[in-house]
Amino acid sequence: MSDMQSCRDALDKPRPEKSGLPILLVAAAALIDIDGRVLIAQRPEGKMMAGLWEFPGGKLEEGESPEHALMRELSEELGIETRPCCFSPLTFVSHAYEKFNLMMPLYACRVWDGIPQGKEGQALKWVKPMDLYDEALLPADIPMIPYLIDML
Protein backbone atom coordinates (compact mmCIF):
# COMPACT_ATOMS: atom_id res chain seq x y z
CA MET A 1 0.00 0.00 0.00
CA SER A 2 1.35 3.43 -0.87
CA ASP A 3 1.94 6.17 1.69
CA MET A 4 -0.71 8.25 -0.09
CA GLN A 5 -3.29 5.46 0.21
CA SER A 6 -2.39 4.93 3.88
CA CYS A 7 -2.97 8.63 4.48
CA ARG A 8 -6.31 8.57 2.62
CA ASP A 9 -7.41 5.59 4.74
CA ALA A 10 -6.37 7.41 7.93
CA LEU A 11 -8.60 10.37 7.00
CA ASP A 12 -11.62 8.07 7.35
CA LYS A 13 -10.74 7.39 11.01
CA PRO A 14 -11.18 9.63 14.06
CA ARG A 15 -8.47 12.24 14.59
CA PRO A 16 -5.66 10.79 16.74
CA GLU A 17 -5.03 12.25 20.18
CA LYS A 18 -1.86 14.17 21.08
CA SER A 19 0.82 11.90 22.43
CA GLY A 20 1.60 14.11 25.42
CA LEU A 21 5.25 13.13 25.12
CA PRO A 22 8.06 15.70 25.33
CA ILE A 23 9.80 16.80 22.13
CA LEU A 24 13.52 16.11 21.88
CA LEU A 25 15.38 18.28 19.37
CA VAL A 26 18.46 16.61 17.90
CA ALA A 27 20.64 17.64 14.94
CA ALA A 28 22.39 15.09 12.73
CA ALA A 29 24.99 15.27 9.98
CA ALA A 30 25.49 13.17 6.89
CA LEU A 31 29.26 13.47 6.51
CA ILE A 32 29.93 12.74 2.83
CA ASP A 33 33.38 11.72 1.64
CA ILE A 34 34.93 12.24 -1.79
CA ASP A 35 33.63 8.80 -2.90
CA GLY A 36 30.01 9.71 -2.07
CA ARG A 37 29.90 7.53 1.04
CA VAL A 38 28.15 8.59 4.25
CA LEU A 39 29.57 8.12 7.74
CA ILE A 40 27.47 6.25 10.29
CA ALA A 41 28.28 5.57 13.92
CA GLN A 42 27.24 2.64 16.08
CA ARG A 43 25.63 3.53 19.41
CA PRO A 44 27.93 2.22 22.16
CA GLU A 45 26.98 0.01 25.09
CA GLY A 46 25.22 1.89 27.87
CA LYS A 47 23.29 4.19 25.52
CA MET A 48 19.65 3.76 24.61
CA MET A 49 19.36 1.53 21.50
CA ALA A 50 23.00 0.43 21.80
CA GLY A 51 24.31 -1.45 18.79
CA LEU A 52 22.17 0.39 16.24
CA TRP A 53 23.75 2.71 13.68
CA GLU A 54 23.03 6.42 13.30
CA PHE A 55 24.10 9.60 11.62
CA PRO A 56 26.42 11.47 14.00
CA GLY A 57 25.05 14.39 15.96
CA GLY A 58 23.24 15.02 19.19
CA LYS A 59 20.89 16.99 21.39
CA LEU A 60 20.67 20.74 21.24
CA GLU A 61 21.59 22.53 24.43
CA GLU A 62 19.54 25.46 25.69
CA GLY A 63 19.91 28.44 23.35
CA GLU A 64 21.98 26.46 20.82
CA SER A 65 21.27 26.41 17.07
CA PRO A 66 21.28 23.06 15.24
CA GLU A 67 24.44 24.08 13.38
CA HIS A 68 26.28 24.98 16.59
CA ALA A 69 25.09 21.75 18.23
CA LEU A 70 26.52 19.80 15.30
CA MET A 71 29.79 21.70 15.46
CA ARG A 72 30.08 20.82 19.17
CA GLU A 73 28.89 17.21 18.84
CA LEU A 74 31.11 16.37 15.86
CA SER A 75 34.10 17.72 17.74
CA GLU A 76 33.24 15.74 20.91
CA GLU A 77 32.19 12.49 19.20
CA LEU A 78 34.44 12.36 16.14
CA GLY A 79 37.32 14.75 16.85
CA ILE A 80 36.67 16.83 13.72
CA GLU A 81 36.27 20.58 13.33
CA THR A 82 33.44 22.13 11.36
CA ARG A 83 31.72 25.50 11.13
CA PRO A 84 28.05 26.39 10.55
CA CYS A 85 28.86 27.26 6.91
CA CYS A 86 29.90 23.61 6.39
CA PHE A 87 26.31 22.36 6.84
CA SER A 88 23.63 22.32 4.14
CA PRO A 89 20.08 21.48 5.32
CA LEU A 90 18.94 18.28 3.63
CA THR A 91 15.75 17.07 5.31
CA PHE A 92 14.23 16.44 8.72
CA VAL A 93 12.34 13.70 10.49
CA SER A 94 9.67 13.66 13.16
CA HIS A 95 9.57 10.28 14.88
CA ALA A 96 7.62 9.02 17.89
CA TYR A 97 9.67 6.89 20.24
CA GLU A 98 8.17 5.32 23.37
CA LYS A 99 9.19 8.11 25.77
CA PHE A 100 9.58 11.16 23.51
CA ASN A 101 8.89 12.63 20.09
CA LEU A 102 12.09 13.24 18.15
CA MET A 103 12.50 16.22 15.81
CA MET A 104 15.74 15.94 13.88
CA PRO A 105 17.08 18.04 11.01
CA LEU A 106 19.69 16.30 8.87
CA TYR A 107 22.47 18.39 7.35
CA ALA A 108 24.83 17.35 4.58
CA CYS A 109 28.48 18.09 5.33
CA ARG A 110 31.31 17.68 2.82
CA VAL A 111 33.93 19.90 4.48
CA TRP A 112 35.61 19.32 7.85
CA ASP A 113 39.08 19.35 9.35
CA GLY A 114 40.52 16.15 10.80
CA ILE A 115 39.88 12.44 10.41
CA PRO A 116 36.68 11.14 12.04
CA GLN A 117 37.42 8.80 14.95
CA GLY A 118 35.06 7.26 17.51
CA LYS A 119 36.00 9.39 20.53
CA GLU A 120 33.28 7.80 22.70
CA GLY A 121 34.08 4.18 21.88
CA GLN A 122 31.64 4.00 18.98
CA ALA A 123 32.43 2.10 15.79
CA LEU A 124 32.34 4.11 12.56
CA LYS A 125 31.93 3.11 8.94
CA TRP A 126 31.54 4.74 5.55
CA VAL A 127 28.56 3.43 3.56
CA LYS A 128 27.16 4.11 0.09
CA PRO A 129 23.66 5.63 0.45
CA MET A 130 21.93 2.64 -1.23
CA ASP A 131 23.65 0.29 1.21
CA LEU A 132 22.24 2.15 4.23
CA TYR A 133 19.12 -0.02 3.89
CA ASP A 134 21.30 -3.04 4.80
CA GLU A 135 22.41 -1.45 8.08
CA ALA A 136 20.64 -1.69 11.45
CA LEU A 137 19.86 2.04 11.63
CA LEU A 138 17.87 3.81 14.31
CA PRO A 139 14.20 3.91 13.24
CA ALA A 140 14.25 7.72 12.94
CA ASP A 141 17.21 7.64 10.53
CA ILE A 142 15.67 5.27 7.98
CA PRO A 143 13.30 7.83 6.33
CA MET A 144 16.31 10.02 5.51
CA ILE A 145 17.93 7.43 3.23
CA PRO A 146 15.97 8.35 0.05
CA TYR A 147 17.07 11.98 0.38
CA LEU A 148 20.71 10.92 0.53
CA ILE A 149 20.26 8.61 -2.45
CA ASP A 150 18.65 11.41 -4.47
CA MET A 151 21.36 13.89 -3.50
CA LEU A 152 24.28 11.58 -4.23
FENURJO-V691240 format. One record per residue. N is the residue number from 0. PHI is phi in whole degrees, -180 to 180 (none if undefined). OMEGA is omega in whole degrees, 0 to 359 (none if undefined). Layout:
BEGIN
<<N:PHI:OMEGA> <N:PHI:OMEGA>>
END
This chain:
BEGIN
<<0:none:181> <1:-76:176> <2:-60:181> <3:-65:180> <4:-67:178> <5:-59:180> <6:-68:178> <7:-61:179> <8:-64:181> <9:-66:180> <10:-67:179> <11:-83:182> <12:-104:177> <13:-59:179> <14:-63:180> <15:-68:178> <16:-78:173> <17:-64:181> <18:-75:183> <19:76:181> <20:-85:177> <21:-69:177> <22:-98:177> <23:-109:179> <24:-98:182> <25:-130:175> <26:-112:181> <27:-131:180> <28:-125:169> <29:-99:176> <30:-74:186> <31:-117:181> <32:-87:184> <33:-63:179> <34:-92:179> <35:78:176> <36:-93:182> <37:-114:179> <38:-85:171> <39:-124:182> <40:-124:179> <41:-92:180> <42:-67:184> <43:-76:176> <44:-54:179> <45:95:177> <46:-98:175> <47:-56:180> <48:61:178> <49:-55:178> <50:95:178> <51:-82:182> <52:-100:183> <53:-152:169> <54:-78:182> <55:-64:180> <56:154:180> <57:175:184> <58:-68:173> <59:-81:174> <60:-86:180> <61:-53:177> <62:77:184> <63:-100:176> <64:-78:176> <65:-58:180> <66:-66:178> <67:-70:176> <68:-63:178> <69:-64:179> <70:-56:180> <71:-66:184> <72:-64:180> <73:-67:175> <74:-69:181> <75:-67:187> <76:-84:188> <77:-118:180> <78:71:179> <79:-113:178> <80:-107:177> <81:-138:174> <82:-138:180> <83:-53:180> <84:-70:179> <85:-80:187> <86:-105:174> <87:-114:179> <88:-58:181> <89:-113:181> <90:-165:174> <91:-147:177> <92:-135:170> <93:-119:186> <94:-136:179> <95:-93:170> <96:-95:184> <97:-62:187> <98:-110:180> <99:-161:171> <100:-100:181> <101:-97:170> <102:-119:187> <103:-139:169> <104:-78:176> <105:-113:179> <106:-112:171> <107:-85:179> <108:-140:180> <109:-114:184> <110:-128:174> <111:-158:179> <112:-114:180> <113:110:179> <114:-112:181> <115:-58:177> <116:-138:179> <117:-73:184> <118:-73:182> <119:-114:178> <120:82:181> <121:-85:174> <122:-76:179> <123:-127:170> <124:-156:178> <125:-97:187> <126:-135:172> <127:-66:183> <128:-51:180> <129:-62:182> <130:-80:178> <131:-62:178> <132:-64:180> <133:-86:182> <134:-95:177> <135:-84:182> <136:-83:171> <137:-58:181> <138:-54:182> <139:-70:182> <140:-83:185> <141:-59:181> <142:-65:180> <143:-84:184> <144:-57:182> <145:-59:179> <146:-68:177> <147:-69:178> <148:-61:180> <149:-63:183> <150:-73:185> <151:-104:none>>
END
